Amino acid sequence: MSFIDTLGGLVKGVGGFLRSNSLGSNLAKSALYGFALNKVLKSIQKDQDANQAKDQGTQVSVNPDPKNSVPVVYGTAYTSGIITDAHMANNNTTLWVCLTLSEKTGNKIGGTPSIINFNEVYYNGFRLDFKADGITVDKAYDDSGNSTDKFSGLIQVYPFNDGSLNPTTFTTESTGNSSNAYDIMPSWSSTDRMDQLVFAIVKINYNARSRITQVGDFKFKLTNTMSQPGDVLFDYMTNTRYGAGIPQAEINV
Amino acid sequence: MAINLTSYSGLRAATFVRISVTDYRTTPTGSYTPTVLTFSDHNTAFTIDSDTYTPLGNLLGISDTSSELRQTNQDINITLSGIPDANLGEVLYSKLKGSEVQIYRAYFTQAGAQIGSTQGRWKGTVNNYNIDEEYEVLQTTATNTVQINCISSHNLLARKVAGLKTNPNSIKTYSASDTSFDRVPSLIGSQFDFGVQR
């Protein structure tokens, strides 16, 4: 008996076994179906991975307007800011953006300098929470308080509250940014001072699964220690940069 | 603060003008020095806050202003008549425009005693001026009338546009060598290929 005859006999035997209704036959058929299904699913996953590798990215337009006025924040306010610089890095997968948020306000009537604090930051409607470094996004929370990890590690936020030389920390964090802005933002130098401006530098890493394919909608909750109406009016009347520039000596306070 | 004038049978009012000229000179080539010019339509010299106001009498005219409770944006004209040619250089060579103008008013009895304190009446800035010459043919001399047009501080503030715009020129007006907004013009209309790996 040749080898071919032996193999043919074996196949016939297996075929006959599978066609029977015995318990062993049914178990064998289930195992074969499972194996086949697993192969099909793996094939689909392979196709999806291939599509992922072929991700063509997106076209991002930041389009800043040179006629935009920098806002002045008094009290507590939510502001999206104005994009004043953008830089693509890391083989087009990391987008750096500078968001100018407010003018730095002056002194209160009593002479105490006002301070603008960063309270919270929202991205596409999600409130962002930070990792231990106070810069890198950890969890994000929706309006109902449900958390997600989809932005975790993909976004970094560096706040500044008085020009490039004054890094600050979110009030919710114990640590945060301590570097000058021009040491963080690629292509910036020491002449990029952002004089008397409150701003944030944001680093966004592309991730199609987390739907980070655009700059997105950032919103910052800022609180200015200057919130009393008298202080605000005084600042607005005397400030030579964004106010009326009236000499203090001419105001009876 | 209001002055009660009901108990006086007669009184005189005088107006005092104070022009603070930052760049003042009387010759075409001299150096500028800050100077305060003071004059009034009173009949004698009068001192307010250590500034002595030269009496010009009828040679000084100030246009009417309406007295309102609220701050008004009314402009005012100050007319200085009878100015000889020799003194015209003060107007011609000084940078009068932009100078701060304050006008006070004081009340006096018929005998010349001041009633109450001096009242601030108007405050503003020199907006423009013009010179009218009156030439005397027989005497071959000329006298001049200088009219100074002043704009009120209220009007000036209403016209003022302040604040930083997000463009390079705007930030450089406040911080000359700041390059923070230099890239804004080049970013207009530009697109980034986000996620397109090369």
Contacts between the chains, C-beta under 8 A, distances in Angstrom:
chain1	res1	chain2	res2	distance
A	55	B	195	6.2
A	56	B	195	7.7
A	56	B	196	6.3
A	57	B	193	5.7
A	57	B	194	5.5
A	57	B	195	2.9
A	57	B	196	3.7
A	57	B	197	7.5
A	58	B	193	7.9
A	58	B	194	5.2
A	58	B	195	6.0
A	59	B	191	4.9
A	59	B	192	7.3
A	59	B	193	6.5
A	59	B	194	7.4
A	60	B	191	6.5
A	60	B	192	4.4
A	60	B	193	7.8
A	60	B	194	4.3
A	61	B	189	7.6
A	61	B	190	7.3
A	61	B	191	4.9
A	61	B	192	7.6
A	62	B	187	5.7
A	62	B	190	7.6
A	62	B	192	7.4
A	63	B	187	7.2
A	63	B	188	6.2
A	63	B	189	6.7
A	64	B	166	6.2
A	64	B	184	4.9
A	64	B	187	5.2
A	64	B	188	6.5
A	65	B	166	6.9
A	65	B	188	7.6
A	66	B	165	6.5
A	66	B	166	5.9
A	66	B	167	3.4
A	66	B	170	8.0
A	66	B	181	7.9
A	66	B	184	5.4
A	66	B	185	6.3
A	66	B	188	7.4
A	67	B	165	6.1
A	67	B	166	7.8
A	67	B	167	7.4
A	68	B	165	6.5
A	68	B	166	4.5
A	69	B	163	5.0
A	69	B	164	7.1
A	69	B	165	5.8
A	69	B	166	7.8
A	70	B	163	6.7
A	70	B	164	4.5
A	70	B	165	7.3
A	70	B	166	6.5
A	72	B	163	7.7
A	82	B	166	5.4
A	83	B	187	7.8
A	84	B	166	5.2
A	84	B	180	6.9
A	84	B	181	5.6
A	84	B	183	7.9
A	84	B	184	5.7
A	85	B	180	7.5
A	85	B	181	7.9
A	85	B	183	5.2
A	85	B	184	7.4
A	85	B	187	7.1
A	86	B	187	6.0
A	86	B	192	6.9
A	88	B	192	4.8
A	88	B	193	7.6
A	88	B	194	7.1
A	91	B	197	5.3
A	91	B	198	6.3
A	92	B	192	7.5
A	92	B	193	5.4
A	92	B	194	6.5
A	92	B	195	6.4
A	92	B	196	5.1
A	92	B	197	6.0
A	92	B	198	6.6
A	93	B	194	7.9
A	93	B	195	6.2
A	93	B	197	6.6
A	95	B	192	6.5
A	95	B	194	5.7
A	98	B	180	8.0
A	100	B	166	6.4
A	103	B	163	7.5
A	103	B	164	6.4
A	164	B	180	7.6
A	187	B	183	7.9
A	189	B	179	7.4
A	191	B	177	5.7
A	191	B	178	6.6
A	191	B	179	4.4
A	192	B	178	7.4
A	192	B	179	5.4
A	192	B	180	4.7
A	193	B	175	6.3
A	193	B	178	4.8
A	193	B	180	6.3
A	194	B	178	7.4
A	194	B	180	4.7
A	195	B	171	6.9
A	195	B	174	6.3
A	195	B	175	3.7
A	195	B	178	5.0
A	195	B	180	7.4
A	196	B	174	7.3
A	196	B	175	7.7
A	197	B	164	7.7
A	197	B	180	7.6
A	206	B	194	5.5
A	206	B	195	3.9
A	208	B	195	6.8
A	213	B	194	6.4
A	213	B	195	6.3
A	214	B	194	7.2
A	239	B	162	8.0
A	241	B	162	7.1
A	241	B	163	7.3
A	241	B	164	6.8
A	241	B	174	6.0
A	242	B	162	5.3
A	242	B	163	4.2
A	242	B	164	6.7
A	243	B	162	6.3
A	244	B	157	5.1
A	244	B	160	6.5
A	244	B	162	7.2
A	245	B	160	7.7
A	245	B	162	7.1
A	246	B	153	7.9
A	246	B	157	7.7
